[in-house]
Amino acid sequence: MAKLWGGRFTGGPAAALEALNASIGFDWRLAPYDLTASKAHARVLNRAGLLTGDELERMLAALDALGEDVANGTFTGTIADEDVHTALERGLVERLGDLGGKLRAGRSRNDQIATDLRLYCRDHARGLAADVAALVEALAAQAEDLVDAPAPGMTHLQHAQPVTLGHQLLAHAQGFLRDLDRLRDWDGRAAVSPLGSGALSGSSLPLDPVAVAEELGFDAPVGNSMDGVSDRDFAAELLFVCSMVGIHLSRLGEEVILWSSQEFGWVTLDDAFSTGSSIMPQKKNPDVAELARGKSGRLVGNLTALLVTLKGLPFTYNKDLQEDKEPVFDSLDNLALLLPAVTGMVATMRFNAEVPRASAPTGFSLATEIADWLVRKGIPFRSAHEIAGACVAHCEARGIELHEIADADLASISEHLDPSVKAVLDVDGALAGRTTPGSTGPKAVADQLAQVRDAVANAWPKSL
């Protein structure tokens, strides 16, 4: 039997079991990582006296040659191989004969797959971080041109208070910066090597898990061999980070969809990042933004699938863990497609800044300015809020805006009001007054922009 476990069996598996049991269809992408770990393991076997110097040299050369054949497609796995580990051992034995079989000493597919998947995740998390950082840079570049561009700020999707477009774009950037922080934090926990844990109990052979961990770029070996082969926290945590990236992409996509609609008209999407209709020739659809919104459900679903798989597993390895890889692969693959497209959409969209500027004061969005003006005169905010609300009611009844209240009517609304209150009923003035750190005033937004750019310039993995 070609199977790694066939010694006590008198016959091969049924076709139905072989089809169900095989993971080669999706775990083949782990082949380069398995080969890397195999080289480290071969060196440890040599130091343990289990491979001679000549055997090690031949082993490493064969693994290099096998890696080249894997890379160019000359060597591939088959369903008869069952999984990537079996396929690569077959390839090694084909090249080395019995010497190829020596590499299995002191390791199990259980610690192999746990190691391979960690290597894969850590490698691809760096690519994910680079893509997220590129999106933050695109948001910052747009924000730079819109630091003092007014727009209606909204709560409940209703006009609330004026903000700047730069402030709103940088609000999206903050979420992605947190994602970069999460990736860095995650990597610190993922940087432990399971290789040497064996099937579950370690090994009686004189191996050196510390040396293997160091060679593979891990900080240390796992602290417990049972946990080492069964732990998939690192995969679940990475899927959580992917889900949060997806949610932030979805929220950004939702706003771009609104902004690019006829009703808003705040932005025009570039043709390169829009699609059309097969029946309506005038259509220009925000498909990138919609796919950003849609794929978030898929990313959350992958996280949920793995968590449900893990929740009831006894120690240590169980075949259920074959289900850990596809959600990870799918989430990372989809973000690798999605993030560059969203970044391109953001970088090329053109803001029609005069449209949100014109609507910034509508919907009585400056009412809070009246309340704050009264507070500065010593009126308790509770009373100031009521007076400002009465101004809104007065305007609604007459179909006018706040700045159009007649001077004579101000005193009739409240004895505390006089025509000088109109000085604060100006969008640019209201924005300029927002000077506290993190607020929407142009100076505060410029400071945020500098902080965001500094953060992304020093984000993980650049900070390593």
N, C-alpha and C positions, 0 to 999 in steps of 0.2 A: 504493500500500500504506500502511496505517496504521502498520506496523511501523517502528521507528526505524532499522532496518538494511536497508530494502528496496531501496536505490538500485541495487545491482548484480544484483538478481534479476529475472527475467522473469515469474515466477509466484509465487503464494502458497504457503505450506507445506501439505503434506498434512494432512488432518484429524487423523490419528493423531499427527503431530508437533505440531500446534498444541495438542492436548489434553495431550500429555506436557510440552511446553515451557512452558506457561502457569503462572505463579505467582500470577496475580491472585486466585485463590481464597483464598490465605492471606496474601499480602503487602499487601493493601489496607489492613490496619490501620496500615501505615506511612505512609499518605497525609498525615496532619498533620505528620509529621516531614519528609517530602519537601518539603512546601510551605514549612515553616520554612527548610529549607536552600536552597530556591529563592529565597526573598527575600534571604537573605544573598548568594547568588551574583549576583543581579540588581544589588545595590548595588556589588559588586566590578566587575561589567561596566561600570557607570556610571562608577566612578572610573577605570577603564581606558580610558574614552573610547569604549566599544563600545555604550553606550546613552546617548542624550541624557537630559537631566533630565526632559523631557516623557515620553519613552518609559519611563523608570524609574517615574515616577508612575503612568502607565497600567498598567504591568506589576504593580506592587505592589497596585494597586486590584483588578486582575483576579485576582491570587493570593488576595487576601482574600475576594473574592466566591466564588471557586472553593472556598476552604476552608469557607465557610459552607454551600455546596451539598453538599460532602462530608459535613459534620457532620449536616446534616438529611436526608441520603439523597436529595436531588434529583439529585445527580451520583454515578454509580457506575461502576466499571470493568466491562468485559465480557471474555470469553475472547478476543475479537478484539484487545483491547488488549495481551494477553500479560502485562504486568506493571503495577505501580503507576505507574512512571515514564512509560510510554507513555500510560496512561490520563490522567494529569494533564497531559501535554503536549497531548493531544487536547483536553482541556477548556480549556486556555489558548489554543490556536489557535482554537477555536470562539468564544472571546470577543474575541481580539485580531487574528485573521488572521495575516499574515506576521510581525508583531511578536512573536507568541507563539513563533515558531520561533527567535528570536534568543537565547532563554535557554539553548539547548543549547550555545552556544559555550563552549569551554574546560572542559567537563565530560563525563563518560561515565556510563553506567549503572553502570560498575564502581566509580567513586568515590562515586556517588550512594547505591548500596545499602550500601556500607561505612559511609557517614556516617549514613544513616537508621537502620541497625540499631544503631549505637553510641548515637545519640540515644534510640532506643526503650529499649535496655537500661539506660542510665543513668537515664532517667526511671522505669522500672518497678522498678529496684533500690531506689530510694528508697521506693516503696510496699511492697516486700518487707521492707525494714528496719523500717518502721513496724509492719508486722504481727508481725514477730519480736519487736520491743520490747514490743508489747502482750501477747504470750504470756509474756515474762519478767516483766512487771509482775503478771500473773495468778498465776504461780508464786510470786512474792515475797509477794503478798497472802495466799495460802494458807499459806506458810511462816511468816508472822508469827504466826499463831494456833497453830503447831505447833512453836515453837522448842524447847520442852522436852518434847515428846510422844514417849515411847520407842516403838521398833519394832525388830523383828529386822533387823539388817543382814546381808546375804547375800553369799556368794561361791559360785559354782557352783550358785546357787539353793538353797543350804543355809544354815541359821542359822550365823552366824559370830560377830559381836559386836553388842551393842546400839548403835543409832544413834537419832537423833531424826528424826521425819518431816520436820521443817523442813530438816534437813541433806540428806535425800534429795531433796526438792523443789528445793533450791538447787543440788544436783549437776546436775540437768537444766538449770537456768538457766545454768550455766556454759557448757555447750555452745552454747546459743543466743547468749550474749554473744560467744563466739568467732566465730560466724557473722556477727554485726554487725561485728566487727573485720575479718573477711574482706571483707565488702562495702565497707567504707571503703577498705581496701587495694586492692581490685579497682578501685574507681572512679578512684583515682589513676593507674592504668595505662591505663584505658579513656578517659581525658580527653584524647585527641589526635584531631585532625580529619583525615580522609582527603581532604576536598573540596579539589580543586586537583590531585590526583594524576592526573586524567584516566583514560585507559584503563589506563595503566601507567607512562608516562614523564613525567608532568607536562604542562605546556602551554607553547607558544611565545607565547601571549597574556600581556599584562602583568597577571596576576592577583595577588591578595594573600591567600595562604592564612593568613597570620597574622591579618589582620583578620577573615576568615571564621571562623576558630577562635574568636576572642574573641567574636564576635557569637553564635555557637552555644553558648557556655558551655564550650568546651574550653580546656585550659591552653595548648595549642600545636598547630601542624600536625604531621603525621607527619614523621619524619626521612628517609623514603625512599619514593618514590612507588610502587615495585613492591611493597614491603611494605604500603603503605597500602591498596592495593586487594585484596590477597590475605590479609592478616592476619585470622584469626578467633580468635586467642588470647582476645580479650576475651569472645567468646561461649562458648568452651569453659570459661574460668575461671568465668564466671557460672553455667554449668551445673554446675560442680563445687561452687560454693557452694550452689546449689539442692539438689544431691544430699546435701551435708552437713546442710542444714536438714532434708531428708527423713529422713535417718538418725537425727537427733536426735528428730524427731517420732515415728519408728517405735519408738525405744527408750522414749520416754515413753508411747506408745500401748500397748506391750507390758506395761509395769508397771501402767497403769490397767486393762488387761484382767485381769491377775492380781488386783490389789487389789479389783476389783469382783466377783470370782467368789465363789460360795458358800464355797469352800474358804478363801479369805482373809477376805473380809468387811470389809476395811479401809475401803472407800469405798462410798457410794451415789451413783450418777449421777443427775443431774436428768432428769426426764422429757423436758425440752426438747432434751436432747442424747443421747437413747436411742431405740431403736426396739423393736418387738415382733415376734412370730411370727405367721405366717398360719394356723398350726395349733395352736400351744400358747399359750393365752391368758395364762399366767402369766409368759411370757418378757419380760425386759428386757435388750436386747442393747447392748453397747458399740460400736455401729457407727462412731462418730466415731473411736474409738481404733483400730478394726480398719482403717478406711480410711487412717488415718495410717500404720499399719504396711504396708498394701498398696501405697500410692502411692509408697513409697520405691523400690520396684523400677522403677517407671515413670520416676522422676526419674534414677536411676542409668542406666537404659536410654537416656534422651535424651543424657546425657553420653557414653556409650559410642558411640552412633550418630554424633555429631558428630566425636569423636576418630578413629573409623575412616574417616570421610569425608575428614578432613584429612590423614591420615598419609602419603599418597603423592602429594599434588598438586604438580606443578611450578609454578614462578612463571609467570604471575601469576594472572589470573582464569581460572577454569575453571567450566563450567556445573554441576559437582558442587556448587559453593558455593550453588546454589539450595536445597540440602538443609540449609543452616545455620539457617534461620529457624524452621521448624516445631518442632524440638526446644526452641528457646528459648521460643517462644510457649507451647508445651504445658506446659513446666515452670513458667513464671511464672503461667500461667492456673490450673494445679492448686494451686499454693501459695496463690494469691489466694483460692481456694475453701476450702482445707484449714485454713490458719492461723486464720482467724476462728472456725471451728467447734471446733478444738482449744482455742483460748483460751476460748471459751464453756464448753466441757466442763470445763476446769480451774477456771474461776472459779466454777462452780456445783456442783461435786461436794462432797459432805459427807463428811468423815472420821469414821469411827466409832473414835475414838482409843483407847477402852478395849480394843478387840480387839487391835491390835498391841501395846499396853502389856502385856496379859496374856501374850502369846506371846514378848515380848522376851527373857526369861531362859531360855526353853525351848531344848532342843537343846544344853544345856551351853554356852550362848553366853558365860558369864562365866568360862570356864576360863582365858582369858588374864589375867584379873584376879588369879588365883592365882599365875600365873607372874610377873607384874609385882610382886606383893606379895613374893615370894621374892627377886626381883632387888633390891628396895629393902633387903632384909636382907643383901645381899652375895653371894647365891647366883648363880653363872654362869647366864646364860639357858639354856644348853644343858641344864643339870641341872634348872633350874626348869621348863622345857618338859616334861621327862620326868616330873617329880613331878605337874604339873598333869594330864598325860595319865593317870597312874595314878589320880588322883582320878576322872577321867571313867570309866575302866574299872571302878572300885569302884562307882560309881553305876549304871552300866549293868547290872552283875551283880545289883544289888539293886532296880532299878526305881525309883530315887530321883533327886532333883535335887542339885546340888552343895551348896546350903545345908542340905540335910537329912543330910549326913554326920554321924554321931555323933561327939561330941568325942573319945571314946575311940579311934575308928577313925583319927583324923587322924594321930596319932603312929605308928600301925602302917603307914600309907602312907609316911610320911617323918618322920625325926627333926626336920626343919626346920619341920614344920607344928604349929600349935597352934590352939586355938579362936578366937584373935583374927583368924585369916584370914577368918572369916565376915563380918567387918565390910566386906569389899570385895565380898561376894557379893550385891550389891544394885544393881539396874539404875540407879536415880537416882544412887547414889553413883558407879557406874562412868562414867556420862555426865558428871557434874560434874567428874570427874578429867581429862576430855579438854579441856584448856585451851589447847593449842598452836594457832596460827593455822591456820584451815582445817579444824579437827577438829570432832567431833560434839557437844562439850559445849555446853550452852545459851548460855553467854557467847560462845563462839567462833561459834556459829551466828548469834547476834544481830549480831555484828560482820560476818559474811559477808552478812547481810541488808542491812545498811547499805551495804556495798560494792557489792552487786548493784544496789541502787536508785540509787546514785550513778553506776554505770557505765551503766545504761540511760537515766538522765536526760541523760547527756552523750554518748550513742551517736550515731554517724553515722546520718542526716544532721542531727540536731539540733545536732551540734557544728560544723557549717559556719557 
